[in-house]
């Protein structure tokens, strides 16, 4: 039995320690997805807390053959969109703090700093340009792009997370990549895939 299946079994019995393990395993990923969707630290923290509260209350509805990560991402996406609607904010709105926080995030997540300061600065600038360009695509395109290229989810898993058809996910990803390539020009990464089953 895999670790995830064991965790699911323990969660199904109401094991509070298992829930703490779930939170520890997913809190960073949920926070960063929430941050990318809502655009600021305070709201991302609120959304993250709501996600785990909803997950705790709704675990009885979790389908045992599903993946925990995909289920939590779906709750995160829906919670973030609801949060933005309640605040009267468009899901595509960005402020300067988002760009600054994205730079901080890049710095925190970098596994090892490149010893070449010019290359490090170039990489951080590219991340900022990508974050800025992502604010110019639709919320659906942005979410599909983030889940594929930042969280490495397969397209079928993204379809499950967002409740979309596989064709819709492919279309959103294709449009996001094309828009980002136009925004970033020759300075953007060539490695972005337009489709991946």
C-alpha positions as CSV (number, residue, x, y, z in Angstrom):
1,X,0.0,0.0,0.0
2,X,1.4,3.4,-0.9
3,X,1.9,6.2,1.6
4,X,-0.9,8.2,0.0
5,X,-3.3,5.3,0.3
6,X,-2.3,4.8,3.9
7,X,-2.9,8.5,4.6
8,X,-6.3,8.4,2.8
9,X,-7.3,5.4,5.0
10,X,-6.3,7.2,8.1
11,X,-8.0,10.4,7.1
12,X,-11.2,8.4,6.4
13,X,-11.2,7.2,10.1
14,X,-11.0,10.8,11.3
15,X,-7.3,10.5,12.4
16,X,-6.3,14.1,13.4
17,X,-2.6,13.2,13.1
18,X,-3.2,12.1,9.5
19,X,-4.8,15.5,8.8
20,X,-1.8,17.3,10.2
21,X,0.4,15.2,7.9
22,X,-1.8,16.2,4.9
23,X,-1.5,19.9,5.8
24,X,2.3,19.6,6.2
25,X,2.6,17.7,2.9
26,X,0.5,20.2,0.9
27,X,0.6,23.6,2.7
28,X,3.3,25.2,0.5
29,X,1.8,24.0,-2.8
30,X,-1.7,25.1,-1.8
31,X,-0.4,28.5,-0.6
32,X,1.6,29.2,-3.8
33,X,-1.3,28.2,-6.0
34,X,-3.6,30.4,-3.9
35,X,-1.0,33.2,-4.1
36,X,-0.8,32.9,-7.9
37,X,-4.5,33.1,-8.2
38,X,-5.4,35.9,-5.7
39,X,-2.2,38.0,-6.0
40,X,-1.2,38.8,-2.4
41,X,0.1,37.1,0.7
42,X,-2.7,37.9,3.1
43,X,-5.4,36.7,0.8
44,X,-3.4,33.6,-0.1
45,X,-3.0,32.8,3.6
46,X,-6.8,33.2,4.1
47,X,-7.6,31.0,1.1
48,X,-5.1,28.3,2.2
49,X,-6.7,28.1,5.6
50,X,-10.1,27.9,4.0
51,X,-8.9,25.1,1.7
52,X,-7.8,22.9,4.6
53,X,-10.9,23.7,6.6
54,X,-13.1,22.7,3.6
55,X,-11.0,19.6,3.0
56,X,-11.3,18.5,6.7
57,X,-15.1,19.0,6.6
58,X,-15.6,17.4,3.2
59,X,-13.3,14.5,3.4
60,X,-16.3,12.2,3.4
61,X,-16.9,13.2,-0.2
62,X,-13.4,12.3,-1.3
63,X,-13.4,9.5,-3.9
64,X,-10.9,6.9,-2.8
65,X,-9.5,6.4,-6.3
66,X,-8.7,10.1,-6.7
67,X,-5.4,11.7,-5.9
68,X,-5.3,13.9,-2.8
69,X,-3.2,16.6,-4.5
70,X,-5.7,17.0,-7.4
71,X,-8.6,17.1,-5.0
72,X,-6.9,19.8,-2.9
73,X,-6.0,21.8,-6.0
74,X,-9.6,21.8,-7.1
75,X,-10.7,23.1,-3.7
76,X,-8.0,25.7,-3.9
77,X,-9.0,26.9,-7.3
78,X,-12.7,27.2,-6.3
79,X,-11.9,28.8,-3.0
80,X,-9.6,31.4,-4.6
81,X,-12.2,32.3,-7.3
82,X,-14.9,32.6,-4.6
83,X,-12.6,34.8,-2.5
84,X,-12.0,37.1,-5.4
85,X,-15.7,37.4,-6.3
86,X,-16.6,38.2,-2.7
87,X,-14.0,41.0,-2.7
88,X,-15.2,42.2,-6.1
89,X,-11.8,41.6,-7.7
90,X,-11.3,40.3,-11.1
91,X,-9.2,37.1,-11.1
92,X,-6.8,38.7,-13.5
93,X,-6.1,41.8,-11.3
94,X,-2.5,42.4,-10.3
95,X,-0.7,45.0,-8.2
96,X,3.0,45.8,-7.8
97,X,3.2,43.7,-4.6
98,X,2.5,40.5,-6.7
99,X,5.6,41.1,-8.8
100,X,7.7,41.8,-5.7
101,X,6.4,38.7,-3.9
102,X,7.0,36.6,-7.0
103,X,10.7,37.7,-7.0
104,X,10.9,36.8,-3.3
105,X,9.3,33.4,-4.0
106,X,11.9,32.7,-6.8
107,X,14.7,33.6,-4.4
108,X,13.3,31.3,-1.6
109,X,12.7,28.4,-3.9
110,X,15.9,28.4,-5.8
111,X,17.6,25.2,-4.8
112,X,21.1,26.6,-5.2
113,X,22.1,30.0,-6.2
114,X,24.1,30.2,-9.4
115,X,27.6,31.4,-8.7
116,X,27.2,33.8,-11.7
117,X,25.4,36.9,-10.4
118,X,24.5,37.9,-14.0
119,X,22.8,34.6,-14.7
120,X,21.0,34.7,-11.3
121,X,19.7,38.2,-12.0
122,X,18.6,37.2,-15.5
123,X,16.7,34.2,-14.2
124,X,14.9,36.3,-11.6
125,X,14.1,39.0,-14.1
126,X,12.6,36.3,-16.4
127,X,10.5,35.0,-13.6
128,X,9.2,38.5,-13.0
129,X,8.4,38.9,-16.6
130,X,6.6,35.6,-16.7
131,X,4.5,36.7,-13.6
132,X,3.7,40.0,-15.2
133,X,2.8,38.3,-18.5
134,X,0.5,35.8,-16.7
135,X,-1.6,38.7,-15.5
136,X,-2.6,39.3,-19.1
137,X,-4.1,35.9,-19.8
138,X,-7.5,34.7,-18.6
139,X,-7.9,33.2,-15.1
140,X,-8.5,29.7,-16.7
141,X,-5.5,30.0,-19.0
142,X,-3.3,31.2,-16.1
143,X,-4.5,28.3,-13.8
144,X,-3.9,25.6,-16.4
145,X,-0.5,27.1,-17.2
146,X,0.5,27.2,-13.5
147,X,-0.7,23.7,-12.7
148,X,1.1,22.3,-15.8
149,X,4.4,24.2,-15.6
150,X,4.8,25.1,-11.9
151,X,3.1,22.1,-10.3
152,X,3.9,19.5,-13.1
153,X,0.4,18.1,-13.2
154,X,-0.6,16.0,-16.2
155,X,-3.3,17.5,-18.4
156,X,-5.8,14.8,-17.4
157,X,-5.2,15.6,-13.8
158,X,-5.7,19.4,-14.5
159,X,-9.0,18.5,-16.2
160,X,-10.1,16.6,-13.0
161,X,-8.9,19.5,-10.8
162,X,-10.8,22.1,-12.7
163,X,-13.8,20.0,-13.8
164,X,-13.0,20.6,-17.5
165,X,-12.7,18.4,-20.5
166,X,-9.3,17.4,-21.6
167,X,-9.9,19.3,-24.8
168,X,-10.6,22.5,-22.9
169,X,-7.5,22.1,-20.8
170,X,-5.4,21.6,-24.0
171,X,-7.0,24.7,-25.5
172,X,-6.4,26.9,-22.4
173,X,-2.8,25.7,-22.2
174,X,-2.2,26.3,-25.9
175,X,-3.7,29.9,-25.7
176,X,-1.7,30.7,-22.5
177,X,1.6,29.6,-24.0
178,X,1.0,31.5,-27.3
179,X,0.0,34.7,-25.4
180,X,3.1,34.3,-23.1
181,X,5.4,33.8,-26.1
182,X,4.0,36.9,-27.7
183,X,4.4,38.9,-24.4
184,X,7.9,37.7,-23.7
185,X,9.2,37.6,-27.3
186,X,12.5,35.9,-27.8
187,X,13.3,36.3,-24.1
188,X,10.8,33.7,-23.0
189,X,11.6,30.0,-22.4
190,X,11.3,27.8,-25.4
191,X,10.7,24.7,-23.3
192,X,7.0,25.3,-22.6
193,X,5.0,22.6,-24.0
194,X,1.7,23.3,-25.6
195,X,0.3,19.8,-25.0
196,X,1.3,16.9,-22.8
197,X,-0.8,13.9,-22.2
